[in-house]
Amino acid sequence: MTDYLSTGSLPDEYRQLALTVRDFAQQVVAPVSAKHDAEHSFPYEVVAGMADMGLFGLPFPEEFGGMGGDYFALCLALEELGKVDQSVAITLEAGVSLGAMPIYRFGDDKQKNEWLPQLTSGRALAGFGLTEPDAGSDAGGTRTTAVADGESWVINGAKQFITNSGTDITRLVTVTAVTGQTGGKKEISTILVPTSTPGFVAEPAYNKVGWNASDTHPLSFTDVRVPQENLLGERGRGYANFLRILDEGRIAIAALAVGAAQGCVDESVRYAGERQAFGQAIGRNQAIAFKIARMEARAHVARTAYYDAAALMLAGKPFKKAASIAKMVASEAAMDNARDATQIFGGNGFMNEYPVSRHYRDSKILEIGEGTTEVQLMLIARELGL
Ligand SMILES: Cc1cc2nc3c(=O)[nH]c(=O)nc-3n(C[C@H](O)[C@H](O)[C@H](O)COP(=O)(O)OP(=O)(O)OC[C@H]3O[C@@H](n4cnc5c(N)ncnc54)[C@H](O)[C@@H]3O)c2cc1C
């Protein structure tokens, strides 16, 4: 079977990285995936392995402890991890693109020097707290407040569904908060909140449908006092800054989703060749073979969409529309392929020990997180001037 790494379309350094991560995913991640999924436990040993490989520092310069790679390299790593274990892949995705990237993009020298080496090493994690009970797709509904008081910000409010926010190695959560009013509109800013700050609480983890080994909590803030210098980027630019972070993040989520879609193809090809019914392998039936062919086409198209978005981003060109298209197409490919793979596996597909059943539960959130499919459609339509 040929795969995307054997077509010769990728420069060698990217190909080598993808092969190294593939090997890690198969040797280290796959053997413990079912256990962490069943126990809803955070895979600390896997995260430490990814840290040793430098994956948390992939797209950051060496001066901040990074690997000096780029965002596309991160995407390739996410695709390989996403094939095997979406919880592990989202832990890396959120750690890099939501945790460290806002500080790299918008932090001052002091913030970068204090936080980036910890985060790029993978020994510490940061969460990104945007979503609230009344502010999801409509992030302008933010109610959490940060009031300037002397040399401090005093933060009160709540966030929900925040990834990587309550692990033993979580050190920081970046939050969006209302810091005032400008022209009758909410002024939203972004503030760094070390998790050791009194008044900050990561509430008990959610009981989720999927991504069971990924860490997700509601957060509460009661008179949380941090220094004024913890403001990340300009006051009042929080909304614009997190939109930039989400645009990039959508390419990374698309890559993860392509991995999931491809993982379903790979599992299905293997199973369809082995499983016998009516005296032959089920893959000999055109109905099954065509289903798998369609799955492969979905994964391929979604991959070209995220490659395109990443190429635009790295070239410094507008990439908002391409990122939304990639995120939407790839998350739908993952969900569709997970459903088809589960069908191909028959009753086994409904058993939790089979990876395709995990993809079936895990893939749904890909159509919801970092902007729902409907939000992607709104963004694409807006880019078309509608
Ligand atoms: C496991 C998990 C991890 C997450 N991690 C993070 C994180 O780390 N940080 C973070 O900040 N957030 C995180 N989120 C939150 C996630 O980004 C939001 O759940 C998502 O953006 C949707 O927001 P919502 O849940 O409030 O849905 P809502 O905004 O309430 O939307 C409900 C439905 O209405 C639709 N809808 C809303 N407005 C429109 C419209 N104008 N037109 C058409 N349809 C519309 C939506 O598409 C959706 O189908 C996470 C969520 C989950 C489940």
The ligand as a MOL file (V3000), in Angstrom:
LIG
                    3D

  0  0  0     0  0            999 V3000
M  V30 BEGIN CTAB
M  V30 COUNTS 53 58 0 0 0
M  V30 BEGIN ATOM
M  V30 1 C -13.4390 18.5960 24.4420 0
M  V30 2 C -13.4730 20.0820 24.2140 0
M  V30 3 C -12.3160 20.8280 24.3150 0
M  V30 4 C -12.3610 22.2190 24.1800 0
M  V30 5 N -11.2150 22.9610 24.3930 0
M  V30 6 C -11.3130 24.3230 24.4570 0
M  V30 7 C -10.1920 25.1250 24.8710 0
M  V30 8 O -9.0950 24.6090 25.1430 0
M  V30 9 N -10.3630 26.4740 24.9710 0
M  V30 10 C -11.5450 27.0810 24.6850 0
M  V30 11 O -11.6210 28.2960 24.8300 0
M  V30 12 N -12.6290 26.3510 24.2780 0
M  V30 13 C -12.5410 25.0010 24.1630 0
M  V30 14 N -13.6270 24.2490 23.7800 0
M  V30 15 C -14.8820 24.9310 23.4500 0
M  V30 16 C -15.2700 24.8600 21.9610 0
M  V30 17 O -14.4040 25.6510 21.1920 0
M  V30 18 C -16.7480 25.2980 21.8840 0
M  V30 19 O -17.5100 24.2560 22.4600 0
M  V30 20 C -17.1770 25.5810 20.4640 0
M  V30 21 O -16.5450 26.7360 19.9680 0
M  V30 22 C -18.7080 25.7570 20.3640 0
M  V30 23 O -19.1760 26.6430 21.3160 0
M  V30 24 P -20.4220 26.2220 22.2390 0
M  V30 25 O -20.1460 24.8880 22.8020 0
M  V30 26 O -20.7130 27.3200 23.1810 0
M  V30 27 O -21.6410 26.0490 21.2230 0
M  V30 28 P -22.6770 27.2080 20.7860 0
M  V30 29 O -21.9180 28.4260 20.3990 0
M  V30 30 O -23.7090 27.3350 21.8410 0
M  V30 31 O -23.3160 26.5740 19.4950 0
M  V30 32 C -24.3640 25.6220 19.5520 0
M  V30 33 C -24.7630 25.2710 18.1150 0
M  V30 34 O -25.2960 26.4360 17.4720 0
M  V30 35 C -24.5980 26.6700 16.2700 0
M  V30 36 N -24.5600 28.1230 16.0100 0
M  V30 37 C -24.1940 29.1000 16.8770 0
M  V30 38 N -24.3060 30.2960 16.2760 0
M  V30 39 C -24.7330 30.0650 15.0110 0
M  V30 40 C -25.0260 30.9110 13.8830 0
M  V30 41 N -24.8840 32.2380 13.9380 0
M  V30 42 N -25.4550 30.3200 12.7500 0
M  V30 43 C -25.5880 28.9830 12.6610 0
M  V30 44 N -25.3140 28.1300 13.6940 0
M  V30 45 C -24.8960 28.6750 14.8450 0
M  V30 46 C -23.2100 26.0860 16.4980 0
M  V30 47 O -22.5500 25.8250 15.2790 0
M  V30 48 C -23.5730 24.8250 17.2580 0
M  V30 49 O -23.9820 23.8240 16.3650 0
M  V30 50 C -13.5860 22.8570 23.8700 0
M  V30 51 C -14.7450 22.0880 23.7350 0
M  V30 52 C -14.7100 20.7320 23.9290 0
M  V30 53 C -15.9980 19.9560 23.8610 0
M  V30 END ATOM
M  V30 BEGIN BOND
M  V30 1 1 1 2
M  V30 2 1 2 3
M  V30 3 2 2 52
M  V30 4 2 3 4
M  V30 5 1 4 5
M  V30 6 1 4 50
M  V30 7 2 5 6
M  V30 8 1 6 7
M  V30 9 1 6 13
M  V30 10 2 7 8
M  V30 11 1 7 9
M  V30 12 1 9 10
M  V30 13 2 10 11
M  V30 14 1 10 12
M  V30 15 2 12 13
M  V30 16 1 13 14
M  V30 17 1 14 15
M  V30 18 1 14 50
M  V30 19 1 15 16
M  V30 20 1 16 17
M  V30 21 1 16 18
M  V30 22 1 18 19
M  V30 23 1 18 20
M  V30 24 1 20 21
M  V30 25 1 20 22
M  V30 26 1 22 23
M  V30 27 1 23 24
M  V30 28 2 24 25
M  V30 29 1 24 26
M  V30 30 1 24 27
M  V30 31 1 27 28
M  V30 32 2 28 29
M  V30 33 1 28 30
M  V30 34 1 28 31
M  V30 35 1 31 32
M  V30 36 1 32 33
M  V30 37 1 33 34
M  V30 38 1 33 48
M  V30 39 1 34 35
M  V30 40 1 35 36
M  V30 41 1 35 46
M  V30 42 1 36 37
M  V30 43 1 36 45
M  V30 44 2 37 38
M  V30 45 1 38 39
M  V30 46 1 39 40
M  V30 47 2 39 45
M  V30 48 1 40 41
M  V30 49 2 40 42
M  V30 50 1 42 43
M  V30 51 2 43 44
M  V30 52 1 44 45
M  V30 53 1 46 47
M  V30 54 1 46 48
M  V30 55 1 48 49
M  V30 56 2 50 51
M  V30 57 1 51 52
M  V30 58 1 52 53
M  V30 END BOND
M  V30 END CTAB
M  END
